[in-house]
Amino acid sequence: MAKGNTVRIAVLPGDGIGQEVTAAALSVLEPLAKRHGLGLSTETLPAGAFHFRDAGEAFPEESFRRAQAADANLLGAMGWPGIRYPDGTEIAPQLDLRFRLGLYAGVRPVRAIPGVPVALADPRARAMDFVILRESTEGLFHSRGRGTVTDDMAEETLRITRATTEKLSRFAFRLAERRAERLGRRGRVTLVDKANVFRAFAFMRAVFDGVAAEFPGVDSAHHYVDAMALDMLRRPWEFDVLPTENMFGDILSDLGAGLVGGMGFSPSADIGDDHAVFQPAHGTAPDIAGKGLANPTATVLSAAMMLDWLASRGAGQPFADAASELERAVDAAFAAGLRTPDIGGADGTEAAARAIREGIGA
Ligand code: ATP
């Protein structure tokens, strides 16, 4: 990506609150881009369950092609109860994107935002700031669409490869190095596995250990996934970067979201070697869709991750500065009293977006 060129963002709002939170995030991005002189262009692409219902296709090939050609993708949420493929499976173009673009690194930060209630009473919980790194192209999800079912049994197969584990592990250690610099302390990468029971995880651990040796400046450790579920409640403030298998990461990242205010506060990035998709960790929330109640924070923070990633890909320092300012604006808005309905407040989607916009340039 050449510095100074216009960066092209493909926007896939999707279904339900995906539409609402994406619109809110774009309303924040626009003044931010202006203030930092970012050359950004956006293009909105159709995909999702309602598009499937109306046009017969969940993810038109043209949308995929444009998403693939864009510099980055910002996605809302996709899927809807009652709208399914003929075989009964959910409509999830976001999973197709992950697999087709090889987005192996699912980055799920778990950070306590000042002013937002956390689930734990221990005062140290206010210092929670760790990242679940969910491998997103293999593991148990490798079996998606490939499982076999007979009258008497069903079977799905988990896959762990050396190539992807090495890439995920390197990604984890590099992320820990960057976080160590920003947070002013030594980085620590903890692989979350089940190596005591499954050979696939013993293999994953051996590959991880090989990569760990390349990064003597970062501590490395392992933790069994069941113990991690416990320790994410007992002492989550002690963790830093947690790479893990796809299904484990799926589950632990929802637990992480629950620790810091819920799904509306949990951003995510799915990153590969050449492409990336940024989206809130939540789904389409049919129960609140269309009511203006959705919390856009997760999407706004995902947009900040997108700007930071673009900066790391050569878009230039103003993108990194804009990312930091956006995160600060979110923190400042909640610290000043913004309270969205999901944490018992009355500030809906637009009020939240407005409060964050007001923090830009403040
Ligand atoms: P998926 O399977 O796609 O993850 P889901 O229906 O299981 O979707 P979500 O849509 O993520 O789960 O959300 C579960 C519930 O959390 C919603 O029904 C909604 O009440 C709440 N929720 C999720 N996201 C938000 C948000 N941004 N703002 C407010 N509440 C939210």
Residues whose N, C-alpha, C, O or C-beta is under 5 A from the ligand:
A	BS01	ATP	M78 G79 M263 G264 A281 H282 G283 T284 A285 P286 D287 L293 A294 N295 D342
